[in-house]
């Protein structure tokens, strides 16, 4: 099951071209799977790390030598000097958040010279964040449960063709013109829809011009940059935010994010052709969590769920909200594997299960007496499915010091083996703790 294999794409290009090494990391569940830790680990081998979608609503924590780095927009590769850290055109770019992160990292001595920001990325503005909150609050019981970071409204403006891109943002004359036009529209909407006072044009203009002055040196055509790096054979890691079940098309719509976290999102969000993707790694938390509203078949509204939350410290990085918790849903992971063509699983947070007497895994759904072979599109159906569980004995010991797969307890290996069987995806990495070194590598050919 763990035999090394060639990717679906041939690593060797036609004659005269170089060997390609590009890896996509994507979440397989509802987010918060520990992508930051795995991206950070793989970034040790990568020369460029690219964020291809999402915005500052997605937070992840990377722990290096016992020090926590909480990142929202910044690619995890920033912790490695000499790496390019690219914000792709598919990112909803909030310059205020970006500068806050840059300042925090600089205070810790982190080199920021490798940052590159796409001139085609869409800009998040104050009216996006405000309207995000007002719209969600107006839904009442039907609210989506967004983080109010303006990501959805930013993408809506993009699709309505009134968005402001980073290339406009760093051009003072163009930005002033576009902001005035947009704010006239947004202030009317604020008044008519929400009876909210208007936002001040001069205040926003001055604030954002200040941001532009600081960020202008980092802006470039990242499509051209990545094309050159791929041709040069550089190792490139593509990092998504959120996860498969929050995809705008394939997730539990409408309780989803506003972009495409699946591997196909790389082609749109970074401007990289599909055939230039070499491997896909799917991050699988050893149990399940989700934030916000929407169906969650394996949710445990009981002592088990409380224990998973407390032992796993399952609270949002950005909001601090307690996460909903439950057993691993292997059906969801299998679905993610189909959508993203996942080569390897990186199983995270296995150590959180160390103290459990028994562990359950959902291996199928039943609905009205029939077994389902797919994830239902209908939220009504998904909310009514009955998870079919298999129960595994716990291993009841600390696994955080283990560094070889064969040294894991037999019960842990049985759980992982069954996970691979049900999902149809091979094991590539197993994380046994938050630190970079608390990692077991099974697949040697990811990069």
Secondary structure as UniProt FT lines:
FT   TURN            15..16
FT   STRAND          22..27
FT   HELIX           35..43
FT   TURN            44..45
FT   STRAND          48..51
FT   TURN            56..57
FT   STRAND          60..64
FT   TURN            65..66
FT   STRAND          67..71
FT   HELIX           76..79
FT   TURN            81..82
FT   STRAND          84..87
FT   TURN            89..90
FT   STRAND          91..93
FT   HELIX           95..107
FT   TURN            108..109
FT   TURN            113..114
FT   STRAND          115..118
FT   TURN            119..120
FT   STRAND          122..123
FT   HELIX           126..138
FT   HELIX           140..142
FT   HELIX           151..159
FT   TURN            160..161
FT   HELIX           166..169
FT   HELIX           172..194
FT   HELIX           201..215
FT   HELIX           216..218
FT   STRAND          219..220
FT   HELIX           222..231
FT   TURN            232..233
FT   STRAND          236..239
FT   HELIX           244..246
FT   TURN            248..250
FT   TURN            253..254
FT   TURN            263..264
FT   HELIX           265..270
FT   HELIX           274..276
FT   STRAND          279..285
FT   STRAND          288..290
FT   TURN            297..298
FT   HELIX           303..311
FT   TURN            312..313
FT   TURN            317..319
FT   STRAND          324..326
FT   STRAND          328..329
FT   HELIX           330..340
FT   STRAND          344..348
FT   HELIX           350..353
FT   TURN            354..355
FT   STRAND          358..367
FT   TURN            368..369
FT   STRAND          370..372
FT   HELIX           379..384
FT   STRAND          386..393
FT   TURN            400..401
FT   HELIX           405..407
FT   HELIX           410..423
FT   STRAND          426..431
FT   TURN            436..437
FT   STRAND          439..441
//
